[in-house]
Amino acid sequence: ALLPDAVAMLQDAGIAYLTTDDPGPDAYGFYSPHYGLDDYYLHNELGKLVAQAAADRDFFGDVADDYSNFKLVFCDSPAVEAIHLRNVGFSDAFMAAYPDIPESSIEWLDCGGSLGDEVIAKFAPYVEANKATVTKWVVSSGGAASVAPNVTVFKENGIDAANCLIADCFSTEEPIQVMQENKDTWKNSCFGAFLASAPSGVGMGEIIIDLVENGTPIPCFTGYAFIPCDATTCDEIQATYF
């Protein structure tokens, strides 16, 4: 809320600026150059990654023609724009790969602010209610705190890791720890769009250095790069960033 006023003060003082968020249009209708998340893009790429993993593993090989033993579940936060956009991006990519999935096999859960206990409160009863008939699960989240509770709920209900694909934003070490602690099972089921520690500061630094050294103009918007985290990359990511 304070950012537009700060930008106006900088403009009045003739000071160049680059923000880590989009403050919206200024008094003249111009947007500040900013560096940040393109939430839809990041998880649309994640959706493509998970869809390809499903194809490579023949994940749907034993799914019924009517998808009656399959669920695509979104641990969503409709009131949080960033989280919702991530899930929409994932949905668009995954459904483009598997357009025959019927609405009856898709569930959008409102997990409030997507904290771990909020995810469990909505996800656990859903899994318990459907585990007798559902053998294949794909779960998408966007709040960065869902992998651990998702895995916990699946474990408690005796769901085989090989029958699950779980995707979320990885902005902490927790999901990677879950993968490493379950290296022969759930490590292969988890996928993330990884956000490096302090990415805004690093990214903005690179943009400014490029301006000074090469004269490259600062673009209106620069989005974080998509860094895929899966069983093949999580150990390297953990060692590099944590």
C-alpha positions, -999 to +999 in steps of 0.1 A: +000+000+000+029+023+006+047+016-026+028+040-049+035+069-026+071+060-024+074+058-062+057+093-065+083+107-040+111+092-060+097+106-093+094+141-077+130+138-065+143+127-099+156+094-085+156+063-106+139+033-091+133-005-095+109-023-073+104-059-062+067-056-066+042-040-090+028-008-074+003-003-102+001+026-126+014+060-114-004+093-119+005+092-156-006+057-162+030+043-163+040+011-144+072+010-124+100-013-137+098-042-113+113-077-106+091-104-092+069-134-096+049-143-127+029-168-107+009-181-136+039-187-158+059-205-130+033-230-123+022-233-159+057-245-165+054-268-134+022-282-148+040-291-181+068-308-161+044-329-141+024-338-172+055-350-189+065-370-158+031-386-159+036-395-195+071-408-190+059-431-162+027-442-179+010-428-148-024-431-164-019-466-178-041-481-151-065-453-147-101-462-158-113-448-191-139-427-172-112-415-147-134-429-119-103-440-099-084-408-104-085-373-087-068-341-096-069-320-064-060-283-060-051-272-025-061-237-034-064-203-017-090-184-038-086-152-017-048-152-023-042-140-059-007-154-062-016-189-049-047-190-071-029-179-102-003-207-096-030-233-095-047-219-125-014-220-144-009-256-134-044-266-143-042-250-178-009-269-185-020-302-171-054-302-187-039-293-221-019-325-218-048-346-205-080-328-218-102-359-212-102-356-174-138-349-164-149-323-140-161-351-117-125-361-111-113-325-103-116-309-069-107-274-058-103-272-021-103-238-003-074-241+021-076-206+035-041-191+037-025-225+027-007-230+060+002-266+068-026-271+093-051-255+069-041-278+041-045-309+064-079-297+076-093-297+040-071-324+023-072-351+050-110-356+050-111-355+012-085-382+009-103-403+036-136-400+018-122-410-015-094-435-008-117-465-012-123-458-049-094-436-059-060-451-066-043-423-086-037-388-073-023-356-087-022-326-063-014-290-071-008-263-046+007-228-046+012-218-011+047-233-005+035-253+026+016-282+011+041-309+002+047-320+038+010-322+048+001-338+015+027-366+020+017-369+057-020-374+048-012-399+020+011-419+043-015-420+071-041-434+046-018-460+031-015-444-003+014-457-024+038-429-034+041-443-069+004-435-074+008-398-065+022-367-081+025-336-059+034-301-071+039-269-052+060-237-049+093-245-032+104-214-013+117-231+018+138-262+026+109-282+040+097-299+008+132-308-002+138-323+032+106-344+028+120-356-005+154-365+008+140-382+039+119-404+016+144-409-012+131-442-024+094-432-024+081-397-021+112-381-036+100-393-070+065-380-064+072-344-056+078-315-080+083-278-074+089-244-089+119-234-068+124-199-056+159-192-045+167-176-012+164-137-015+158-139-053+146-103-056+179-089-043+200-111-064+179-106-095+177-068-092+215-067-086+220-086-119+197-062-137+215-031-124+249-045-131+238-053-167+226-017-170+260-003-157+283-026-176+263-031-209+239-002-210+210-026-212+177-008-204+158-020-174+126-037-187+092-029-174+089-063-158+114-091-152+101-124-138+119-149-117+133-178-138+116-212-136+139-235-116+124-270-117+129-291-085+123-328-088+141-361-079+169-353-104+176-318-092+166-315-055+199-326-041+218-301-062+193-273-053+196-281-016+234-280-017+235-248-038+209-227-020+207-241+015 
